[in-house]
Amino acid sequence: MAKGGTSPWDLTALFNAADPKAGLAERHLWVIRLVEWLRHAPLESEAKTEARSTPTPVLRLRFLLGVLERNAEHRLRAAEMLRLFLREVDSAALLADFGFAPRTGLWAEFGQRLRARVLPLTPATTDLGELFALLFPRGEDVAWLNAIDDETLARLAGVLEAGDGGLAHDWRGPFFEAIDFLASAVRAAGFAAQLRQRMSPELLADAPFHQLARVAERLREHGQSTLPDDRALFLQDAQYLRALLDTCRRCAASVHEHLETHGVSVDVVFEVDQLRERAHRIDLLLGCVLAPDASRELVGLVAELAAMAEERRSIRGLFSRHYSMLARKVAERSAASGEHYITRSRAEYGEMLRAAAGGGAVLALTTLLKFAIAAVALGAFWGGLAAGLNYAASFVLIQILHFTVATKQPAMTAPAMAEKLADVSSDAAVESFVDETAHLIRSQAAGIFGNVLAVIPLVLAAQWIARAVSGAPLVGVRDAAYVLDSLTLLGPTALFAAFTGVLLFASSLIAGWFENWFVWHRLDSAIAWNPKIVARLGAARARRWSSYLRSHISGFASNISLGLMLGLVPPIVAFFALPLDVRHVTLASGQLAAAIGALGLGTVLTAPFWWCVAGIAATGALNLAVSFFLAFRVALRSRGIRLADETRIGSAFRRRLWRQPLSFLLPPRDPVATSTPSP
């Protein structure tokens, strides 16, 4: 860019446009353009003597200061523009309010961030918080602000003091005002019932929140006083305020301990974070007003505000941060349930086979009822609802009878597996994880074997009995032909199976969320002790129901939600012209058995049958893999685990596959008990 050009980024043109008599919007726009000028690539004359590692805005700032130091007219005009800017804007709006939600609540903050991303901002405002987003709209601003050296800061302070009065006549006033506002906000948050009732009583014993506003007001009085004795009182007030803030932060941290035990609310997590961030902001402001030369502290504050501006532009970051604790609680509860699905001995393996066979027997009836519902020819939605209720009732019956469905295992066992990855720093820990993975794969194989080996003969038997009694099978030839056409691997079976894996994973999330909701609202306690419920059920029965629901509510939520999704999601997505369907390995096996019962045993010698067998194998693999992968990822993220030793884990898996391939399918031999003779 030529120096003599008329571009708005030409420095001479920018200084010529500085008009203290212009309107509010024009003056604010000039300040915004001045900061934006710093971000542009440096001219050759600016950067030829500078270190290449210095950020461009810092190079431009040094060049700007050199120009102002050499040109008194430009220096006076720029100082006047900045002085008017700081006098007209509401600085406390930036210092006390910027970065915080105007209303407590996660969804209120989501709406605020969404509006900030969609709606443009205007410089015609005196709210410095709004102007700050125009002054520093990029995340890269944090790096160059922190890179400004002390010498450059000293030169900047000298330039800004040009003219009458300079800029430092009463810069601390808005800081004390902001400390007052923030202390009142922290105090109000500490008094809020949903936080106060979950804080540690021991930490609240000294009433730290009660004292905050009073100490902040006293700090302001002593800090703005010119009396020599008040300086010592001011320092004492600052020290005491920091001690109070530290106690308030520990009180807020104790809320998390309560949430870990009694259920998570993302709104409470959000309010706790807001309280702690406000306390941190007070610390930053105190650092500025206490420093003899606050240039470095002020720049650090601006850099932190710029970082917060970038963070508040992220909608994804809002949810990932505040839902992480809920995700962890969901994963932990799934992990506790998932441990029951992992077998480690022949006895447990046999028990899993028996439970899976029981589940397969129930799903055999479910398969036949599915065909009966389809024969009624209901509308798309009502047919889907009827099918969903059929699935849900079957899954709940399986739970009540203590049977199992193989495809529900992965989403429950994945969090338990993720827990094992918290520490894989040693070879022994890696081998232990491989052992657990072998146990898991074996358990899921047993679940599938048990389900399929029960559902196929029972459906075939039902078909042959019906043919013998009535002369016609329960499932006719037309439905059988449709089964062979829909289950084949040559069609979209793999896509539908993967989609079903997503639904299986979603049901585990719903289960964890619902259990957390149940615990959060203390419904187990209400069932056990509510006078009306106790009067209806009796005290002993009410306590039994309370204990039973507390232990099984997650399973009921998972089974009912999965059944309804399997039935309702296909017609709902079909309404939007998305041709998605579900493929469940056990139900698909039952449908194929029904087709054999209708078409005859000769069907097993045809190519379409074996393509369906391949489709069912792919369905089982994708049902398990997709649901496990998604649940595993959530569990890892919720715990903050990063797989730094992926290569070592992969090598350990390959060694196990080479040396003991059957360990992933068959249970180990139970150790032989040995006895020693008595002395």
N, C-alpha and C positions, 0 to 999 in steps of 0.2 A: 504494500500500500504506500503510495507516495505521501510524503509529509505535507505537501501543499494541497492535497485533495480536499474535497468538501464532504467526505464520509463522516457520519456521526461518530465514528471511532477515531477520527483525527483529533489529537489532543488540543491543538490550538482552537479548532472549531468548537470543541467541548467547553473550553474556558470562555470563549466569546459568547456562548449560549447561556452562561451563568448569569441570571438576572434576579437579584433579591426582591425586586418589585413584581415578579411574575406571580401568577396564581399558585394556589397550594399544589394542585396536581402537577403543574409544570416544574415547580421546584423539586418536588419529590421524584419526578421522572428524571431530573438532572442527576440527582444523587444515585439513582438506580443505574443510569448510564455510566456514571463515573466508576462504580464498582464493576460493572460489566466490562468496561475498558481494560481493567486489570487482567481479565481472563484471556485476552486476545494474544496471538503469537507475538513475541517481542520483535521490535525492529532491530536491524543489525547493529545500529549504533548503541542500542540499549544493552545488548547481551554480549558484546564482543569481549568484555573484560570479566564477565561473571562465570562462576562455576556452572558447568552444564547440569549438575545435579540439583540446582536451585529451581524450585517451581516457577513457572512462567509468571503467575500473578505477583510473586515476591520481586522478581526482576522488574516488572512493570511498576510496582510500587516504589522501588528505589529510583527508577527513572523519573517517575512523577514527582517524588520529593525533591530530586535535583532540579527539575524545572521550576517548582514552586520556590525553592530556596534562592534561585537566581532571578526570579521575576516577582517583584513585590506586588505588582498589580494583580497578577493571577493569584498570588498567595492570599491577599486580602479578600478578593472576591470569593475564592473557594471557602475560606474560613467563615465568611459571612453567610454563605449558603448552608454550610453545615451547622452553624450556630442557630440559624432560623429553623432548620430541620429538627434539631434536638429540642428546641424550646416549644415547638408546636405539637410534637407527637406525644402520645401517652406512653412513656417509657415503662411505666409499671405494668401496662398490658403485655409487654414483651417479657419482662422479668418475672412476673407473677403468674401469668396465664398461659403463655405460649408453650405448646407441647402437652397441655393437659386438657382432658375432656371437659367441656362446659357443663355436662350433666354426667353424673356417675352412671356407668353401665356400658357394657361392651358394645351393644347394638347402637346406642347413641353415638359412641365414638366411631363405629363403622359408618354410620350415616354422615358424620362430620367429614371423615376422610374421603368418602365417595363424592361428596359435594366439592371438596377442595380439589379433587382430581378432574372433575367434570366442568365446574364453573370457573370462569376466569376471574382474576383478581384485579382491582383497580388501585392506582396510586393516590386517588383522591380520597384519602382517609388519614385520620390522625392516630389510628391504632398501629403502633409500631410492630405489634405481632403480625398483622396482615402485611405490612410493608416488608418485614423481615423475609417472608417467603418470596418476595420479588427481588430483594437484595441478594439473597443466597439460595438460588433455586436448584443447586446441584450438590450432590454428595461429595464431589471433589473439592468443594470449598473448605472442608474440614482440614484436609492435608496442608493446603497452602497457608491457612490461617495459623496453624500450629508451627509452621516453618518460618514465620517472621522472627528475625533475630532481635536481640535487645538493642543493638545500635539503630536498626531501622525503626524500632518502636520509639526510641528517644528522639530521632529526627522527626517522626510523625507527630509526636506530642508538641515539639517546638513549632512546627508549621501551623498546627491547629490553634495555637495560642496567639496567632497574629490578630491584630485589630483590638478593638475596645473590649476588655474584659475576658477575652478568650473563651474557652469552652469549659473551664474547670471551676467556675464560680460556685456551683452547688450540685456537682454531679452525683453526690452521694444521697441526696434527698429521695429520688425515685427508688434507690436501692433499699433504704429504710422502709419506705412505703410498701415495696414489694415483699419485704420480710414480714411486715405486719399482715399483709393479705395471705401470704403462704402459711404463716403460723396459724391464722384463723381457720384456713382450709384443712390443715392437718388436724387441728383440734376438733373440727366438726366431723371429720372422717373417723377419728378415734372415738367420738361419742355415738356414731351410727350403730344401731342395735346389732346389725348383722356382722359387724366387726367386733364391737365391744364384747358381745356374748361369747366370742370365740377366742379372745385373747387370754393370755396366762394371768390368772388372778394375782400371782406373786409379783409379776412385773407391773401390774396396775396399782399395786398397794400404795406407791408413792404419788399417785395421781399425776403422771407426767403430762397428760393432755390438758388437765385443768390449768396448769401453770404456763403453758406455751404462750398464749396471747398476752398475758400480763408481763412476762419477761421480755417478749418482743417489743411491747410498747415502751417498757423501761429502757431497753437498749436504744430505741430511737431517741428518746429524750436525752439520754446521756451522750449519745453519739453526735447529736447536733448542737450540744451545748459547747460554749467557748470557755467555761470555767475549768481551771486546771484540775481540781479535784474530781470532776466528772469524767475525765479521761480514764482514771483508774477504775471508776465504777463501770464505765463502758466496757473495758476489757474483762472485768468480772462478769458482767451480764452476758457478753459474748461466749465466755467459757461455760457459763451455766446453761445457756441456750443450747450449745452444742451437746452438753451432757444430756439434756432433756431430749434432744432429737435422737441421740443414740438409744436412749431407753424406748422412745416411741418406735424406732425401727425394730428393736427387739420384740416389742409388743406385736407389731405387724407380722414379724417372722413367726411368732407363736401361733398366728391364725393358720398358717400352713400345716403346723403339727395337728391342729384340730381337724383340718380338712382331710389329712391323710387317714384319720381314724373314722370320721363321721361323714365322709362323702364330700364331693367337690362341686362348687358352684363357680362357673367362669366369671360371673359378675362379681363375686366376692374376691376372686383372684385379681380381677381387674382393679377393684377398689384398693386392695392392698398395694398393688404396684403403683397406683397413683399416689397413695400416701407416702410410700418410700421415695418416689421420685421428687415429690414436693419437699420432703425433708432434705434430700440431696441438693436441691436447688437452693434452699436456705443456706446450706453449707458453702456453696459457691459464692453466694452474695455476701456472706460474712467474710469470706476470704478477700473479696474486693474492698469492702469498707474498712477492713483491719490493716491492709497493706499500706506501708508508708508511700510507696510508689506502685500504684495498682495497674500499671500498663500491661505487665505480663498476665496478671489475673483477669483483666478485662478482655484481653484477646483470647485467653483460654475459655472464658465464659461465652464469648461470641462463637468460638469454634464448637463448643458443646451444644449451643443452641442450634447451630447449623447442622450438627449431627442429628439432633432431635427433629429438625425440620425434614431431613431426609428420611428418618425412620417413620415419621407421621405420614409420609407420602405412600407408604407401603401398606396396602390392605392385606396382602398375604402374610406379612410379618405380624400384623395385629392378631390374626387368628392362630398362626403357628405358635406364637408366644403364649397366648392365654388359653389355648386348648391343649397345650402340651401336658399340663398337670392332669386334666381330665383324661387325656389319652393314656397317660401313665397309669392312672387308677383303673381305667378299663382294661389295660393290658395286664395289670397285676391281678385283677380279679379273674381274667381269662386264664392267666398263668396258674392261679390256684386251682381252677377247674380243670385246666389242661393236664395237670400232673396225674389226674385219675385216668387219663387216656393213654398214658405211656406205660408199656409193660416191660419188665426187666427180668422176668423169669419164665420158666415153662408153665408154672401154675397160673401166673398172671396172663400169659399168652393164651392158655386154654380158656380162661375166664372171659377174655376178650372175644374169642371165637364164639363162645356160647351166647354172650350178650349180643354180638352182631347177628348171630343166627336168629335170635329172638326178634331183633329189629327187622331182619329180612322177612320173617313170617308176618309181621304186622304190615310191612310194605307190600307184601303179596296181595293182601286184601285191599290196600290202597290202590294198587294198580288196577284191579278189577273194578273198583268203584269209579276210577277215572274214566274207564271206557263206558260205564253206565251213565255218568254225567254227560259225556260227549254224545251219547245216543239220544239224550233228551232234547238236544239242539236248542239250548238257551242262547240268548244274545251274547255278544262277545264279552261284555263286562260281567253279566250275571253268570255266564259259564265260567269265566275266570275266577269270580268270587266263590262259586261252588267248588271248583277244583282247589282253590286256596284253602278253603275251610276243610276239605278232605285231607289235604296234606298236613295242615296245622293240627287237626285232631289226631292224625296218625302219629306225628312227631311227639305230641304231648303224651299220648298213650305209651309210646316207647320210653319216654322219660319216666313216667309213673311206674312202669314195669321194670325199670332199671336195665333196659336194653340199650343198644347204641346204634347210631347210623354213622357209617364210616366217613362220609363226606363232612360231617360236623366236627370231626377231630382236628383238622389242620388249623383252623382259625383259633381253636382253643389251645392247641399245643404250641403254636408259634411263639406266643409271649413267654411260655416256660422255657423254650429253647433260647430265646433272646437273652433271658436272664443268665444263661450259662456263658454268654459271650462277654459278660461284664469284665471278666479277667481271663484272657488267654495269653498271658505273657510268658508262660512256661510250657515246655513240651508236655508235661503231665496234664496241664489244663486243656491243651489242644486235644490230647488223646481222650480226655474225659468228655469233651464236647463231641468228638467223633463217636464215642460210645453212646452218648445220649441220642445222637442222630440215628444210629443204627437201631436203637430201641424204638425210636419214633417211627421210622420207616417200617419196621417189623410190625408195630402196633397197627399202623394204618393198613398194611397189607392184610393183617388178620381181620380187621374190620370189614374190608372189602370182600375177602373170601367168605366170611361168615354171612354177610348180607346177601351176596350173590348166590351162594350155595344153598341158601334157604329159600330165596324168592323164586328161583327157577323151578325147582321140583314142585313147590306148592301151587304155583300158577298153572303148570302143566297138569297137575292132578285135578285142579278145579275145572280146567277145560275138558279133560277126559271124562270126569264124573258127570259133568253137565251133558256131554254128548251121549253118554251111556243112558242117562235118565230121560232126557228130553229129545234126544236125536239131533241136537244142535249144540255147538259150543257156546260158552258165554260171550266170547269175542268172535265175531264173524269173519268171513273171508275178506270182505272189503276193508275192514279195519286192519286185518293182518297185512294186507298188501300195502296199506298206508304206512304201517310200522316199518316194513322192509324198505320202503322208499325214503322214509324220514330219518332213520337211524344210521344209514350208510355213511361210511367215512368219505365217500365221493361227494357228499353234499356239504352243507354248512355246519355239520355236527361239531367240528372242532371249535368253531366260533361260538356256537351256542353253549358248549361245555365250558369254555372260558368265561362266558358271560354268567353262567350259573355259579362259577367259582367266585365271581364278584359278589353275587347275591349271598353266597355262603359267608363271605367275609363281612358283608354289611350286616347280616343277622348277628354276628358276634359283637359288632360295635353297638348295635341296638341293645343287645343283652347287657353289655357292660354299662351303657348309658342308663338303662332302665334300673339296673341294680343300684347304681350310684344315686339315682333319683329316689329310689325306695329308701336307701339309707339316709340320704340328705334330709328327707322329710320325716324321718324317724317313724315310718309306718309300722315297723315291727314292734316298737314300743307302744304305739297307739293301739294296735290289735291286742296286745297283751294286757293293757291297762285302761283303755277307754271304758268308762262306765256303761255306755249303751252296749258295746260289743261284749263286755264281760257279762252283762245281764242276759244277753241273748245266748251266748255260747257257754257260759260258766267259766270260772277262773282257770281251772286246769285245762280245759279245751282251748281257751283263748291263748294261753301260753304255748300250747302245742302248735296251734296254727301259726302263731308268731314265729316260733323257731323254724317250722317247716318252710314258710314262705321266705324267711330270711335266707335259708340255705338253698332254695330252689327257684327263687324268683327270676334269677338270671336264665336258667334253663327254660322256664315257661316263656319268657320274653323272646329268647332266641328261637325256640321252636315255632311259636305262633307267628312271629315276624317272618321267618323263613318260609313257612307254609303259605302265608298270604302273598309274599313276594313271588314265589314260584307260580302261583295261580294268577295273580293280578298284573304283574309287570308286563307279560307278553301282550295282553289286549290293550293296556295303556300305551305302550310304545308303538303298537300297531296303529293307534289313533293318529300318531304323528308320522305315519308312513315309514316306520322303522321296522323292518321284518326280523325282529329278534324273537327267539324262543328259548326255552330252557331244556337242558339235557342233564339229567341226574343219573349217575351210573346204576344205582340199584333199581330205580323205577324203569330205566331203559332196559335193564336185564329182564325185569318182569314183563315188559311189553313184548320183547323178543320171544320170551317163553310163550306168551299168549298167542303170538303169531304162529309158532310151531304147532301149538295145540289146535289151531284152526286149519292150517294148511297141511299138516301131517309131518311125520318124522323125515320124510324124503326131502323136506326143505333144507335140512342140514347139509345136503350134498350139493347145493346150488351156490353159485358165486355171490348172489345178493346176500345170502345168510352170512357168509364169511366176511363180506364187507361191513355188515352190521356188527359182527363180532369185533372187527378192527375198530369200528366206530365207538363201541362200548369201552374197549380198552383205552382209546384216546380220551373218551369222556371221563373215565375214572382218573386218568393221569392229570387231566386239565382241571377237573373239579378240585383235586387235592393240591396241585401245584399252585394254581392261581390264588386260592384262598389262603394257603400257607404263606406264599410270598407277600401278599398284601398285609396280612396280620404281622408277619415277621418285620416288615419295614416299619409299620406303625410302632411296634414294640421297641425296635432299635432307636427310632427317632425320639420316642417319648422318654427314653433313658439317656439320650445323648451319647449312645455307643457308636463308635466308628470302627470299622473293620480294618485295623491297621495291619493285621497279620493274615490277610487273605491268602497269600502264597503258602504260608505254613499250613493253614487249615486245608487248602486244596491238596497239598502234598500228602497230608495225613489221610485224607479221604481216599486218594489214589492208592496208597499203601494198603489201606484196609480192604478196598475192592479187589486188589491183586492177591492178597494173602487169605482173606476170609470173605469171599463174595456172598456166601450163604448166610453170613451173620446179619445181613440186611433183610432176610426173609424168614429165617427160622430162629426160634429162641435158643439161647445157650443151654447147655446141659446144667441141670441143677447141681451144685456142689455136693459131693458125697460126705455125709457127716461122719466124722471119725471120733472115736472115743479113746480115752486113755485109761488104763487100769487103775483102779483105786489103790492107794498105798496100803 
